[in-house]
Amino acid sequence: MFSAVYLVCFTGQPCEFFVDSFAYDSKEECTISVENNIVRNTQEILTAGGTVPTVEYQCIPWLKA
């Protein structure tokens, strides 16, 4: 099982960590889902006229969590 951990940084604000509440069965499933989430959220922010943050993520196996 894998969990997705995001580091989200808006310009001029402290960065924040977020963890998906969903558990992924594989690293590939996690990566695909995370990348889709980032694209979807970026589109929503742009549509709303907001500033897009810098986002980094890792899919972490539960063995290391």
C-alpha positions as CSV (number, residue, x, y, z in Angstrom):
1,M,0.0,0.0,0.0
2,F,1.1,3.6,-0.7
3,S,0.1,7.0,0.5
4,A,0.6,10.2,-1.4
5,V,2.3,13.1,0.5
6,Y,2.2,16.6,-1.1
7,L,4.3,19.6,-0.4
8,V,2.4,22.7,-1.6
9,C,4.1,26.1,-1.7
10,F,2.3,29.4,-2.6
11,T,4.5,32.4,-3.2
12,G,4.9,34.5,-0.1
13,Q,3.4,31.8,2.2
14,P,4.8,28.9,4.2
15,C,4.7,25.6,2.5
16,E,2.2,23.0,3.7
17,F,2.2,19.2,3.7
18,F,-1.0,17.3,2.8
19,V,-1.6,13.5,2.8
20,D,-4.2,11.8,0.7
21,S,-6.8,10.0,2.7
22,F,-6.8,7.3,0.1
23,A,-4.5,4.2,0.2
24,Y,-3.2,3.1,-3.2
25,D,-2.4,-0.5,-4.0
26,S,0.7,0.3,-6.1
27,K,3.2,3.1,-6.6
28,E,2.1,3.4,-10.2
29,E,-1.6,3.8,-9.2
30,C,-0.5,6.5,-6.6
31,T,1.7,8.4,-9.1
32,I,-1.1,8.4,-11.8
33,S,-3.7,9.6,-9.3
34,V,-1.4,12.3,-7.8
35,E,-0.5,13.7,-11.3
36,N,-4.2,13.7,-12.3
37,N,-5.0,15.5,-9.0
38,I,-2.3,18.1,-9.6
39,V,-3.6,18.8,-13.2
40,R,-7.2,19.0,-12.0
41,N,-6.4,21.3,-9.1
42,T,-4.2,23.5,-11.3
43,Q,-7.0,23.9,-13.8
44,E,-9.5,24.8,-11.0
45,I,-7.1,27.4,-9.6
46,L,-6.5,29.0,-13.0
47,T,-10.2,29.0,-13.8
48,A,-10.8,30.8,-10.5
49,G,-8.1,33.3,-11.3
50,G,-5.8,32.2,-8.6
51,T,-2.0,31.7,-8.4
52,V,-0.8,28.2,-9.0
53,P,1.4,26.8,-6.2
54,T,4.5,24.8,-6.6
55,V,3.7,21.2,-5.8
56,E,6.0,18.3,-5.1
57,Y,4.9,14.8,-4.0
58,Q,6.1,11.4,-3.0
59,C,4.2,8.1,-3.0
60,I,5.4,6.5,0.2
61,P,5.1,2.8,0.9
62,W,3.5,1.9,4.2
63,L,6.6,0.0,5.1
64,K,8.5,3.3,5.4
65,A,5.6,5.5,6.7
